Amino acid sequence: MRRLQIWMELNGSWWENMYQEDFGNMTEGTRNSNDSSSTFIHTSTMSAILVTVYSVAFAGGGIGSIAMSFVLVKMNTLSVTTTAVINLVVVHSLLLFTVPFRLHYYVKKKWVFDMPFCKMVSAMVHIHMYLTFIFYVITLVIRWLIFFQWRDKVEFYRKLHAIGASAAVWVFVMVFVVPLFYFEYGRSGLYNNTTCFKFHKELQHESVKALNYTVIVAVALISCVLLSLQIFILVKVVRKFSTSLCSHQEFWAQVKNLIFIWIIIIWFLPYHLFRAYYIQSDFDQLESYNEVFLSLTALSCLDLLSFVLSGSRFFKQNVGMLHRRLPCC
């Protein structure tokens, strides 16, 4: 009888300890679930990728913006294409201003600034992406109008008109887009002040999902149309100058147009295609991947550096030597 009593006391103590441990684990799990918005979600690998991508964009984009600013001084300021490039420099510069704050967050794994500034930094990546996309489309349409000889040249009559057109774009962004991000972005959930760029709870609303799907479809369709039309133009140019293709400036002008489209397809389209899957999946598990795809859009800042290098004398000399060596040229 004494042995049975001792056995019951020992087992009772074991069951009690196990219950306390399980209850503690459940409490800890609940707390972690409730505080998930206050934790740094990215692994070391994801953080390294984000730091690398934004560092490359910051360095290359900064050099390209500065170099292109000197080139623009010598260009025709009445040209609509030149105006689009000037605005491209501005929007790239605004994004690059916010990049150091992102890098600080990914390295320190803690947001030390206030939440309104976090919203601005987060919104700037999206504003940059879509404004860059719009300026690309404008540039391509103008160049195609000239190619099909619908217009000899597309220029503003006065510099004031160019300034007014640019101001209209930026006023629209400041009056409609920025307030939308500031007041609606991050309104649905409770977000901790030590974390940033984690506003996925907004996607639980059907209206937000519908807006995202609309933008995704629009970007995908426009990209396909641009690529198809450019391929059609290239085929037409190849047939026209088949005997001495590489020596004609028109061919290389269309190749430059194709670069614009490849930037859209390589840096912008993957983010939108992944986001279509991300919206209808588990946000917590895919949030890091969404951030990586979004960071790739910042690499479009390298376009100005590529334009400057492609227009340099060194590049032209080497391309000219290559043309003479190619049998088709």
C-alpha positions as CSV (number, residue, x, y, z in Angstrom):
1,M,0.0,0.0,0.0
2,R,2.9,2.3,0.9
3,R,4.5,1.6,-2.5
4,L,1.2,2.4,-4.4
5,Q,1.0,5.7,-2.6
6,I,4.6,6.6,-3.5
7,W,4.0,5.6,-7.1
8,M,0.9,7.8,-7.3
9,E,2.7,10.7,-5.8
10,L,5.6,10.4,-8.3
11,N,3.3,10.0,-11.3
12,G,1.1,12.9,-10.1
13,S,4.1,15.1,-9.9
14,W,5.2,14.0,-13.4
15,W,1.8,14.7,-14.9
16,E,1.7,18.1,-13.2
17,N,5.1,19.1,-14.5
18,M,4.2,18.0,-18.1
19,Y,1.0,20.0,-17.9
20,Q,2.8,23.1,-16.8
21,E,5.4,22.6,-19.6
22,D,2.7,22.1,-22.2
23,F,0.7,25.1,-20.9
24,G,3.9,27.2,-21.0
25,N,4.5,26.2,-24.6
26,M,1.0,27.0,-25.6
27,T,1.2,30.4,-23.9
28,E,4.5,31.1,-25.6
29,G,3.1,30.0,-29.0
30,T,0.1,32.2,-28.6
31,R,2.3,35.1,-27.6
32,N,4.5,34.6,-30.6
33,S,1.5,34.4,-32.8
34,N,0.0,37.6,-31.4
35,D,3.4,39.4,-31.6
36,S,4.2,38.2,-35.1
37,S,3.9,41.7,-36.4
38,S,6.7,42.8,-34.1
39,T,9.3,40.2,-35.2
40,F,11.9,40.5,-37.9
41,I,10.7,38.0,-40.4
42,H,13.7,37.6,-42.8
43,T,16.3,34.9,-42.4
44,S,20.0,35.6,-42.6
45,T,20.0,34.5,-46.3
46,M,17.0,36.7,-47.2
47,S,18.5,39.6,-45.4
48,A,21.8,39.1,-47.3
49,I,19.9,39.0,-50.6
50,L,18.0,42.2,-49.8
51,V,21.1,44.1,-48.6
52,T,23.0,43.0,-51.8
53,V,20.2,44.0,-54.2
54,Y,19.6,47.4,-52.6
55,S,23.3,48.1,-52.3
56,V,23.8,47.4,-56.0
57,A,20.8,49.6,-56.9
58,F,22.1,52.4,-54.6
59,A,25.6,52.4,-56.0
60,G,24.8,51.9,-59.7
61,G,21.7,54.1,-59.6
62,G,23.6,56.9,-57.8
63,I,26.4,56.9,-60.3
64,G,24.0,56.6,-63.2
65,S,21.8,59.5,-62.0
66,I,24.8,61.8,-61.5
67,A,26.3,60.9,-64.9
68,M,23.0,61.3,-66.7
69,S,22.5,64.7,-65.1
70,F,25.7,66.0,-66.9
71,V,24.5,64.4,-70.2
72,L,21.1,66.0,-70.0
73,V,22.6,69.5,-69.9
74,K,23.7,69.0,-73.5
75,M,20.4,67.6,-74.7
76,N,17.4,69.3,-76.2
77,T,15.2,70.2,-73.3
78,L,12.1,70.7,-75.5
79,S,12.1,67.0,-76.5
80,V,9.4,64.9,-74.8
81,T,11.9,62.0,-74.6
82,T,14.4,64.2,-72.8
83,T,11.7,65.4,-70.4
84,A,10.8,61.8,-69.6
85,V,14.5,61.0,-68.9
86,I,14.7,64.0,-66.6
87,N,11.7,62.8,-64.6
88,L,13.3,59.3,-64.6
89,V,16.4,60.8,-62.9
90,V,14.1,62.5,-60.3
91,V,12.1,59.4,-59.5
92,H,15.3,57.3,-59.3
93,S,16.9,59.9,-56.9
94,L,13.9,59.8,-54.6
95,L,14.0,56.1,-54.3
96,L,17.8,56.1,-53.7
97,F,17.2,58.6,-50.9
98,T,15.2,56.0,-49.0
99,V,17.5,53.0,-49.7
100,P,20.0,53.7,-46.8
101,F,17.1,53.4,-44.4
102,R,16.1,50.1,-45.8
103,L,19.7,48.8,-45.6
104,H,19.9,50.0,-41.9
105,Y,16.8,48.0,-41.1
106,Y,17.9,44.8,-42.9
107,V,21.3,45.0,-41.2
108,K,20.2,46.0,-37.6
109,K,16.9,44.0,-37.9
110,K,15.1,46.8,-36.1
111,W,13.3,49.9,-37.3
112,V,14.5,52.8,-35.2
113,F,12.5,55.5,-37.0
114,D,8.8,56.3,-36.6
115,M,6.0,54.5,-38.4
116,P,4.9,57.3,-40.8
117,F,8.4,57.4,-42.2
118,C,8.3,53.6,-42.6
119,K,5.1,54.0,-44.7
120,M,6.8,56.6,-46.8
121,V,9.9,54.5,-47.4
122,S,7.8,51.5,-48.2
123,A,5.5,53.4,-50.5
124,M,8.4,54.9,-52.4
125,V,9.4,51.5,-53.9
126,H,5.9,51.1,-55.4
127,I,5.7,54.8,-56.6
128,H,9.1,54.4,-58.2
129,M,8.2,51.2,-60.0
130,Y,5.0,52.5,-61.5
131,L,6.3,56.0,-62.4
132,T,9.3,54.4,-64.1
133,F,7.0,52.0,-66.0
134,I,4.9,55.0,-67.2
135,F,8.0,57.0,-68.3
136,Y,9.2,53.9,-70.2
137,V,5.9,53.5,-72.0
138,I,5.9,57.3,-72.9
139,T,9.4,57.1,-74.3
140,L,8.7,53.9,-76.3
141,V,5.4,55.4,-77.8
142,I,7.2,58.6,-78.9
143,R,10.0,56.7,-80.5
144,W,7.5,54.5,-82.3
145,L,5.6,57.5,-83.6
146,I,8.8,58.8,-85.1
147,F,9.6,55.3,-86.6
148,F,6.3,55.0,-88.3
149,Q,6.7,58.6,-89.6
150,W,3.5,59.7,-88.0
151,R,5.5,62.6,-86.4
152,D,8.9,63.9,-87.5
153,K,9.7,64.9,-84.0
154,V,7.8,65.1,-80.7
155,E,8.7,68.3,-78.8
156,F,7.1,70.9,-76.6
157,Y,6.7,74.4,-78.0
158,R,8.3,76.0,-75.0
159,K,10.3,75.0,-71.9
160,L,7.4,76.1,-69.8
161,H,5.2,73.4,-71.4
162,A,7.8,70.8,-70.5
163,I,7.9,72.0,-66.9
164,G,4.1,72.1,-66.8
165,A,3.8,68.5,-68.1
166,S,6.3,67.3,-65.5
167,A,4.7,69.3,-62.7
168,A,1.3,67.8,-63.6
169,V,2.6,64.3,-63.1
170,W,4.2,65.1,-59.8
171,V,1.2,67.0,-58.5
172,F,-1.0,64.0,-59.3
173,V,1.4,61.8,-57.3
174,M,1.6,64.2,-54.4
175,V,-2.2,64.9,-54.2
176,F,-3.6,61.4,-54.9
177,V,-1.0,58.7,-54.6
178,V,1.0,59.8,-51.5
179,P,-2.0,60.5,-49.3
180,L,-3.5,57.2,-50.3
181,F,-0.4,55.3,-49.1
182,Y,-0.1,57.5,-46.0
183,F,-3.6,57.2,-44.7
184,E,-4.7,53.8,-46.0
185,Y,-1.4,51.9,-45.9
186,G,-1.2,49.9,-42.6
187,R,-4.6,51.0,-41.4
188,S,-6.2,47.6,-41.0
189,G,-3.8,46.0,-38.6
190,L,-1.8,46.8,-35.5
191,Y,1.9,47.1,-36.4
192,N,4.8,47.3,-34.1
193,N,7.0,50.4,-34.3
194,T,10.2,48.3,-34.4
195,T,9.3,46.5,-37.6
196,C,8.7,47.9,-41.1
197,F,7.6,46.9,-44.6
198,K,5.1,44.4,-43.1
199,F,1.7,45.6,-44.2
200,H,0.3,42.3,-45.6
201,K,-2.9,42.5,-43.5
202,E,-4.2,45.0,-45.9
203,L,-4.5,42.3,-48.5
204,Q,-7.2,40.6,-46.5
205,H,-9.7,43.2,-47.9
206,E,-11.4,42.2,-51.1
207,S,-11.2,45.8,-52.5
208,V,-7.4,45.8,-52.0
209,K,-7.1,42.4,-53.6
210,A,-9.2,43.6,-56.6
211,L,-7.0,46.6,-57.0
212,N,-3.9,44.4,-56.9
213,Y,-5.3,42.0,-59.5
214,T,-6.2,44.9,-61.8
215,V,-2.7,46.4,-61.6
216,I,-1.1,42.9,-62.2
217,V,-3.3,42.3,-65.3
218,A,-2.7,45.8,-66.7
219,V,1.1,45.5,-66.3
220,A,1.2,42.0,-67.8
221,L,-0.9,43.0,-70.8
222,I,1.0,46.2,-71.5
223,S,4.3,44.4,-71.3
224,C,3.1,41.8,-73.8
225,V,1.8,44.4,-76.2
226,L,5.1,46.4,-76.0
227,L,7.2,43.3,-76.6
228,S,5.0,42.1,-79.5
229,L,5.1,45.5,-81.2
230,Q,8.8,45.9,-80.8
231,I,9.5,42.5,-82.2
232,F,7.2,43.4,-85.2
233,I,9.3,46.6,-85.7
234,L,12.6,44.7,-85.4
235,V,11.5,42.2,-88.0
236,K,10.4,45.0,-90.3
237,V,13.8,46.7,-89.9
238,V,15.7,43.5,-90.5
239,R,13.9,42.8,-93.7
240,K,14.5,46.4,-94.9
241,F,18.2,46.4,-94.2
242,S,19.0,42.8,-94.4
243,T,22.2,43.3,-96.5
244,S,23.9,45.7,-94.2
245,L,21.9,45.5,-91.0
246,C,24.6,46.4,-88.4
247,S,25.6,49.6,-90.2
248,H,22.2,51.2,-90.0
249,Q,21.4,53.5,-87.0
250,E,17.7,52.6,-87.2
251,F,18.5,49.0,-86.2
252,W,20.4,50.0,-83.1
253,A,17.8,52.5,-82.2
254,Q,15.2,49.7,-82.1
255,V,17.6,47.5,-80.1
256,K,17.7,50.3,-77.5
257,N,14.0,50.3,-77.4
258,L,14.1,46.6,-76.8
259,I,16.3,47.3,-73.7
260,F,13.5,49.3,-72.2
261,I,11.1,46.4,-72.6
262,W,13.6,43.9,-71.2
263,I,14.0,46.0,-68.1
264,I,10.2,45.9,-67.7
265,I,10.1,42.1,-68.2
266,I,13.1,41.2,-66.1
267,W,12.7,43.6,-63.2
268,F,9.0,44.5,-63.0
269,L,7.0,41.6,-64.4
270,P,8.3,38.8,-62.0
271,Y,7.2,40.8,-59.0
272,H,3.6,41.2,-60.4
273,L,3.4,37.5,-61.4
274,F,4.6,36.4,-58.0
275,R,2.2,38.8,-56.3
276,A,-0.8,37.2,-58.0
277,Y,0.2,34.0,-56.2
278,Y,1.2,35.8,-53.0
279,I,-2.2,37.4,-52.6
280,Q,-4.1,34.1,-52.4
281,S,-1.5,32.2,-50.3
282,D,-0.1,32.3,-46.8
283,F,1.2,35.8,-46.3
284,D,3.5,35.0,-43.4
285,Q,5.4,32.2,-45.2
286,L,5.8,34.1,-48.5
287,E,6.4,37.6,-47.1
288,S,10.2,37.4,-47.4
289,Y,10.0,36.2,-51.0
290,N,7.6,39.0,-51.8
291,E,10.2,41.5,-50.4
292,V,12.9,40.0,-52.5
293,F,10.9,40.2,-55.7
294,L,10.0,43.8,-54.8
295,S,13.6,44.6,-54.2
296,L,14.4,43.5,-57.8
297,T,12.3,46.4,-59.1
298,A,14.9,48.8,-57.6
299,L,17.5,47.5,-60.0
300,S,15.8,49.4,-62.7
301,C,17.8,52.3,-61.4
302,L,20.8,50.8,-63.3
303,D,19.1,51.9,-66.5
304,L,20.6,55.4,-66.5
305,L,24.1,54.0,-66.0
306,S,23.6,51.6,-68.9
307,F,22.4,54.5,-71.1
308,V,25.4,56.6,-70.2
309,L,27.8,53.7,-70.9
310,S,26.1,52.8,-74.2
311,G,26.5,56.4,-75.4
312,S,30.1,56.7,-74.4
313,R,32.9,57.0,-77.0
314,F,34.6,53.9,-75.6
315,F,31.5,51.8,-76.0
316,K,30.9,53.1,-79.6
317,Q,34.5,52.3,-80.6
318,N,34.3,48.8,-79.3
319,V,30.9,48.2,-80.9
320,G,32.2,49.6,-84.2
321,M,35.1,47.1,-84.1
322,L,32.7,44.3,-83.4
323,H,30.5,45.3,-86.3
324,R,33.4,45.1,-88.7
325,R,34.3,41.6,-87.5
326,L,30.7,40.2,-87.8
327,P,30.2,38.5,-91.2
328,C,26.5,39.8,-91.3
329,C,27.7,43.4,-91.2
